[in-house]
Amino acid sequence: MRIPSNELLAKSTTPETGRVTAPTRPLPKPLKKPSTPSFLAPSKGFVTTPVTP
């Protein structure tokens, strides 16, 4: 006769850890909007560097 696995584990008396309240410090906000990329910049955001000899 087997004992179900949920009966083998004893119940913990300590409360489950977890963040209940919001963080005390607000998230940092950017100072200004990012500048628009130049028309030469690729639309996907890849960094392209010219090949120098």
RODO-2510 file (C-alpha; in nm, 4 decimals, decimal comma):
residues 53
     n   res          X          Y          Z
     1     m     0,0000     0,0000     0,0000
     2     r     0,1471     0,3350    -0,1050
     3     i     0,1086     0,6664     0,0733
     4     p     0,0138     0,9575    -0,1567
     5     s     0,3029     1,1978    -0,2079
     6     n     0,1050     1,4960    -0,0821
     7     e     0,0726     1,3301     0,2592
     8     l     0,4479     1,2729     0,2867
     9     l     0,5251     1,6444     0,2880
    10     a     0,4684     1,8206     0,6183
    11     k     0,2902     2,1542     0,6056
    12     s     0,5219     2,4473     0,6731
    13     t     0,4242     2,6913     0,9451
    14     t     0,6198     2,9787     0,7910
    15     p     0,4349     3,1929     0,5378
    16     e     0,5319     3,1649     0,1754
    17     t     0,7879     3,4221     0,0763
    18     g     0,6900     3,6673    -0,1909
    19     r     0,6636     4,0358    -0,2592
    20     v     0,3243     4,1555    -0,1450
    21     t     0,3692     4,5321    -0,1594
    22     a     0,5071     4,7492    -0,4364
    23     p     0,8770     4,8394    -0,4243
    24     t     0,9532     5,1441    -0,2121
    25     r     1,1755     5,3086    -0,4737
    26     p     1,0062     5,4150    -0,7973
    27     l     1,1487     5,2883    -1,1223
    28     p     1,3970     5,5264    -1,2858
    29     k     1,2472     5,7306    -1,5662
    30     p     1,4454     5,8507    -1,8668
    31     l     1,5300     6,2194    -1,8595
    32     k     1,4320     6,2793    -2,2207
    33     k     1,2905     6,0920    -2,5146
    34     p     1,5513     5,9098    -2,7214
    35     s     1,6433     6,0960    -3,0340
    36     t     1,5109     5,9657    -3,3622
    37     p     1,7655     5,7600    -3,5553
    38     s     1,9092     5,9004    -3,8722
    39     f     1,7730     5,7832    -4,2042
    40     l     2,0933     5,5822    -4,2546
    41     a     2,0215     5,3637    -3,9516
    42     p     1,8666     5,0268    -4,0261
    43     s     1,5079     4,9857    -3,9181
    44     k     1,5765     4,6751    -3,7082
    45     g     1,8385     4,8390    -3,4884
    46     f     2,1461     4,6531    -3,6054
    47     v     2,4784     4,8262    -3,5491
    48     t     2,6715     4,8632    -3,8709
    49     t     3,0311     4,9793    -3,8742
    50     p     3,2200     5,0607    -4,1907
    51     v     3,5056     4,8262    -4,2740
    52     t     3,8352     5,0120    -4,2378
    53     p     4,1392     4,8879    -4,4285
***
